[in-house]
Amino acid sequence: MNDKKWKTSIAGIVDGEVIIHGYKVTDLIDKVNFTEAIWLELKGELPTEKERAMLDAILISTIDNGLGPPSMTNARNSASAGNPMQAAVAAGILGVGDFHGGAIEGCAKLLQMGLTADKLVEKVISSGDRIAGFGHKVYEVDPRATQIFAKSRELGFFGEHCNLATEVERVLEEKKGKKIPINVDGAIAAVISDMGFDYRLGKGFFLIGRVVGLVAHIFEEMVREKPYRRISSEEIEYDGEPVRKLDKAK
Ligand SMILES: CC(C)(COP(=O)(O)OP(=O)(O)OC[C@H]1O[C@@H](n2cnc3c(N)ncnc32)[C@H](O)[C@@H]1OP(=O)(O)O)[C@@H](O)C(=O)NCCC(=O)NCCS
């Protein structure tokens, strides 16, 4: 029994029943909601009502922010090319990166280092990097971040990491001479850190929520749009070499 190569403490089949962290899946189906089941998978125990509500808020904030960001354009482009649901979802997930959705991990890692706000900002800026979880293409203040922090205060999860993130925003403004607001990724990073999650789970929260939006958008692309959508030629410019003669013997 002990020398099996593949081991997991998360889930298995015992006496013909799927169990997740010791609970029969049939009992979970009967008694818990989806967010409670997600918490159980990630943490190994069922959440309190406040933990459930906080995780709900985090996941809802990641579901969708329109067609603009790379995860969504990747997914819809892939569906438009004629790929099936699973391929288009995979394409959408590959649109998540350090600058979109993926910043939760980087930000939580920084916040969990035990640095002061001054040291944290200095460390990142002096290496020429950007501080994950701060700044936004569209928002001057990211309303999703504001709401996540409001919810975390209401539910009692606004702790040392949320305070540190707020302080980082202030120090960053001082250093750069302009407001670079905490964004939704940064707020989630701070709250999950205060809830005791390892920073390496950071991207996972975005992915779990965003798959909902991807599936909806891919389905809409399939049923509403003609296949093979192209970027309009007004938005495309070729600025390479002008047409030139190919001077090469056959
Ligand atoms: C999201 C992001 C790409 C938006 O960029 P942007 O609004 O186009 O910002 P710009 O590229 O115009 O940068 C403006 C200035 O702010 C600085 N800046 C922007 N975000 C910064 C950050 N997170 N940390 C430090 N400096 C930052 C830039 O270095 C630049 O400074 P400069 O004028 O001295 O060169 C950018 O803020 C970023 O990379 N953030 C970190 C990644 C992240 O959190 N992504 C999740 C987004 S929801």
The ligand as an ORCA input file, in Angstrom:
! r2SCAN-3c Opt
* xyz 0 1
  C      -1.455     46.553    -16.116
  C      -0.336     47.340    -16.810
  C       0.208     46.518    -17.984
  C      -0.923     48.658    -17.287
  O       0.070     49.355    -17.846
  P      -0.111     50.847    -18.384
  O      -1.254     51.531    -17.766
  O      -0.102     50.761    -19.836
  O       1.102     51.540    -17.800
  P       2.224     52.195    -18.654
  O       2.930     51.128    -19.417
  O       1.637     53.340    -19.414
  O       3.158     52.746    -17.505
  C       2.990     54.023    -16.954
  C       4.061     54.234    -15.907
  O       3.662     53.579    -14.707
  C       4.625     52.603    -14.352
  N       3.928     51.424    -13.878
  C       2.766     50.923    -14.334
  N       2.448     49.825    -13.634
  C       3.427     49.679    -12.712
  C       3.639     48.730    -11.705
  N       2.776     47.717    -11.509
  N       4.737     48.839    -10.934
  C       5.601     49.851    -11.128
  N       5.452     50.785    -12.077
  C       4.367     50.691    -12.865
  C       5.398     52.309    -15.627
  O       6.695     51.822    -15.352
  C       5.422     53.664    -16.264
  O       6.396     54.433    -15.633
  P       7.275     55.480    -16.467
  O       6.268     56.504    -16.943
  O       8.244     55.983    -15.469
  O       7.876     54.686    -17.596
  C       0.821     47.633    -15.819
  O       0.367     48.486    -14.814
  C       1.451     46.397    -15.244
  O       2.317     45.779    -15.877
  N       1.035     46.011    -13.996
  C       1.608     44.851    -13.351
  C       0.927     43.584    -13.823
  C      -0.499     43.473    -13.331
  O      -0.810     43.744    -12.188
  N      -1.392     43.024    -14.214
  C      -2.782     42.791    -13.885
  C      -3.676     43.806    -14.537
  S      -5.362     43.617    -13.995
*
